[in-house]
Amino acid sequence: MIRKLQKKDLHQLKSIIDKVDLFTIEEKDVALELIDEATEFSEKDYYNIFVYERNNKIYGYHCTGKRALTDGVFDLYWIVVDPENQNNGIGKELLMHSEEFVKNNNGRWILAETSSREAYESTRKFYLRNNYSIVSQIKDFYSVNDHLIVFGKYIII
């Protein structure tokens, strides 16, 4: 089941984020900040967090929000699956839910940014497998030789 984030979920989400070796300390901090903002300012539509839960256990989440100053562009800020439960279709279900959320909110584009670092190879392949295309790249964005890669998918309303 995928449902909206609740305050009671914070401990489980922190535990999942802590287990993701791919994320740097700074990335983990940002992920937690967005979760805090989403729970504190739940009436805003910038950060909408939905958790994938079975039997009261959370296995992952996505954070999706409308990009300011656009009439239908959304960002998929984070999609995270507990490392112990990856490659079981949870990420795909979360991605499909994010796309449905965008569609239901009159969105037409969904964008997902990631790094060009080798460690993010599986992330880039995940987006390509799910019909996303590279819509932009910025060289040396995060640091020298770590480029920003923006994946996008046009959502048919």
KOLDO-91804 format. One line per field, with one value per residue (C-alpha): x, y, z; residue number from 1. Coordinates in nm, 2 decimals. Last residue first. Layout:
<sites>
x = [X_...] $
y = [Y_...] $
z = [Z_...] $
nr = [NUM_...] $
</sites>
This chain:
<sites>
x = [-0.32_-0.02_0.28_0.60_0.89_1.22_1.57_1.81_2.17_2.39_2.76_3.02_3.36_3.44_3.18_2.80_2.75_3.07_2.89_2.52_2.30_1.95_1.65_1.78_1.48_1.24_1.06_1.08_1.39_1.57_1.48_1.61_1.93_2.01_1.96_2.17_2.46_2.44_2.76_2.94_2.89_2.68_2.45_2.07_1.78_1.42_1.17_0.80_0.62_0.25_0.10_-0.27_-0.26_-0.39_-0.12_0.15_0.02_-0.01_0.36_0.46_0.25_0.43_0.76_0.67_0.55_0.87_1.08_0.89_0.94_1.15_1.49_1.55_1.42_1.73_1.84_1.52_1.38_1.42_1.27_1.36_1.30_1.06_1.00_0.68_0.61_0.25_0.19_0.54_0.65_0.74_0.80_0.52_0.63_0.73_0.90_0.90_0.91_1.04_0.99_0.78_0.65_0.30_0.21_0.31_0.40_0.52_0.54_0.42_0.59_0.46_0.72_0.63_0.25_0.22_-0.05_0.19_0.42_0.58_0.55_0.68_0.95_1.08_1.08_1.27_1.52_1.57_1.66_1.89_2.08_2.11_2.25_2.51_2.61_2.66_2.40_2.49_2.53_2.15_2.10_2.07_1.79_1.60_1.64_1.53_1.22_1.13_1.17_0.97_0.67_0.47_0.46_0.25_0.35_0.07_-0.01_0.12_0.00] $
y = [1.39_1.24_1.27_1.36_1.19_1.35_1.26_1.53_1.44_1.66_1.59_1.47_1.51_1.83_1.87_1.86_2.04_1.94_1.92_2.00_1.75_1.78_1.59_1.24_1.01_0.83_0.52_0.31_0.12_0.45_0.57_0.25_0.26_0.60_0.47_0.16_0.38_0.60_0.47_0.55_0.92_1.09_1.22_1.24_1.47_1.35_1.54_1.48_1.67_1.72_1.78_1.83_1.71_1.37_1.32_1.42_1.18_0.90_0.96_0.94_0.63_0.47_0.56_0.41_0.09_0.07_0.12_-0.15_-0.40_-0.65_-0.54_-0.36_-0.49_-0.50_-0.16_0.00_0.18_0.55_0.78_1.14_1.48_1.37_1.71_1.83_2.05_2.15_2.52_2.63_2.90_2.66_2.30_2.08_1.82_1.45_1.27_0.90_0.63_0.30_-0.03_0.09_-0.17_-0.16_-0.49_-0.35_0.01_0.21_0.57_0.89_1.23_1.54_1.82_2.14_2.12_2.31_2.20_1.94_2.21_2.04_1.69_1.78_2.00_1.73_1.48_1.73_1.79_1.41_1.37_1.68_1.52_1.19_1.37_1.55_1.22_1.07_0.84_0.51_0.34_0.35_0.21_0.56_0.65_0.34_0.41_0.77_0.65_0.41_0.68_0.94_0.72_0.83_1.18_1.05_1.03_0.98_0.63_0.35_0.00] $
z = [-1.90_-2.08_-1.86_-2.04_-1.88_-1.77_-1.66_-1.56_-1.53_-1.31_-1.37_-1.13_-1.31_-1.11_-0.84_-0.82_-1.15_-1.33_-1.67_-1.68_-1.85_-1.97_-2.10_-2.05_-2.12_-1.89_-2.02_-1.71_-1.81_-1.87_-1.51_-1.36_-1.57_-1.43_-1.07_-1.14_-1.26_-0.96_-0.80_-1.12_-1.06_-1.32_-1.05_-1.05_-1.12_-1.18_-1.38_-1.43_-1.70_-1.77_-1.43_-1.38_-1.02_-1.09_-1.36_-1.12_-0.85_-1.11_-1.20_-0.84_-0.79_-1.10_-0.95_-0.61_-0.78_-0.98_-0.67_-0.49_-0.77_-0.57_-0.68_-0.35_-0.02_0.20_0.05_0.18_-0.12_-0.19_-0.45_-0.40_-0.55_-0.83_-0.96_-1.11_-1.41_-1.48_-1.50_-1.39_-1.16_-0.87_-0.95_-0.82_-0.58_-0.55_-0.26_-0.29_-0.02_0.08_0.26_0.55_0.79_0.94_0.76_0.42_0.36_0.06_0.18_0.01_0.05_-0.11_-0.10_-0.28_-0.23_0.09_0.34_0.50_0.63_0.93_0.79_0.45_0.59_0.82_0.53_0.31_0.59_0.62_0.25_0.27_0.57_0.39_0.08_0.30_0.47_0.12_-0.02_-0.19_0.14_0.19_0.55_0.71_0.47_0.57_0.94_0.90_0.72_1.00_1.26_1.07_1.00_1.30_1.16_0.87_0.50_0.25_0.14_-0.08_0.00] $
nr = [157_156_155_154_153_152_151_150_149_148_147_146_145_144_143_142_141_140_139_138_137_136_135_134_133_132_131_130_129_128_127_126_125_124_123_122_121_120_119_118_117_116_115_114_113_112_111_110_109_108_107_106_105_104_103_102_101_100_99_98_97_96_95_94_93_92_91_90_89_88_87_86_85_84_83_82_81_80_79_78_77_76_75_74_73_72_71_70_69_68_67_66_65_64_63_62_61_60_59_58_57_56_55_54_53_52_51_50_49_48_47_46_45_44_43_42_41_40_39_38_37_36_35_34_33_32_31_30_29_28_27_26_25_24_23_22_21_20_19_18_17_16_15_14_13_12_11_10_9_8_7_6_5_4_3_2_1] $
</sites>
